[in-house]
Amino acid sequence: MASVSGPRRARIAFSDSAAKQLENISSEAEVRALDRALVVISVDPEAGEPIPGDTTGPQLRQYTDEFEAVRVLYFVTVLRTVVVVAYIEV
């Protein structure tokens, strides 16, 4: 019997600068805010809006979660991996 499942989530990776930001997260609220944004992006990598600029590499995008007041800057690779460049509390 074939398994029925939803769409595959994109893999999430962190750039070195984003990984350093993660090391400095100190509260559960910050973790939840970032986690919520990452779930949205992993389900739909196109959820964010493109940031205008250089188009020679992967398109840098930004996703803002107004509820959690966090913004994530990221790009999507051809293998559908979401690479988080930075996150910003707004």
N, C-alpha and C positions, 0 to 999 in steps of 0.2 A: 504494500500500500504506500503510495506516494505521500510524503509529508507536505503539509501546507503551512507555510510560514510567511511572515511579512517581508518587506524589503530588507535586504542586507544592510547593516550599518557600516559606515565607513570606519576604517581604522583611524585612531587619533595618535599623532606623534607630536612631540614638542621640540622646538628649536632649542639651542643651548640657552638663549636669553630667556625664553619662556620657562625652561626647566629651572633656572635660577629664581625666577619669580615664584614658582611653586614651592621652593624651599623656604620662602619667606611668609607663606600663608600661615597665619597663627590662629585663626578662629574658625569654628564650625560653620558660621554664617558665610564666610568667604568660600569655603570648600563647597557648600551647597550652591552658592551663586554660580561659581565656575562650572560645577557639575551639571547644573540645569542647562547652561548654555552649550556645553559640550554634547549633551544628549541631543539637543535640537540639531546641531551641526552634523553629528554623526548619522542621524536619520536622513537629513536633507542637506548635503554639503553646499547646495546652491541657496540656502536660506538667507545667507548674508548678501550684502550688496557689494558690487565691485568697487574698489578704490581706484580712481583714475590715475594713470601714470604709465610707466614703462610696460610695454606688452611683449617684451622679448622673452620673458620667463613665465612661470605660472602667474595667473592673475591674483593679486592680493585682494582679499575680501574682508569685510567687517560684519560682524553680527552683534547687534545690541539687544540685550534682554532688558527691557524697560522695567519689568517687575523686580528683577534682582539687581538692577542698576550695575550691570557689568557689560563691557564691550570686549569682544575677542577678535583679534586680527589673525588671519590665517590664509593659507592657500591650499588648493587641492591638487594632488599629483595626478598623472595620467592613470595610475593604478588605484585611484580613488582613496588615497590616504589624505586625511586632513592634517596639515602641519600647522600647529599653533605657533605663531610668532610672538604674540604678546597678548596680555589681557589687561584691561584698564577698568578700574571702578569708576563709574560715572555718577 
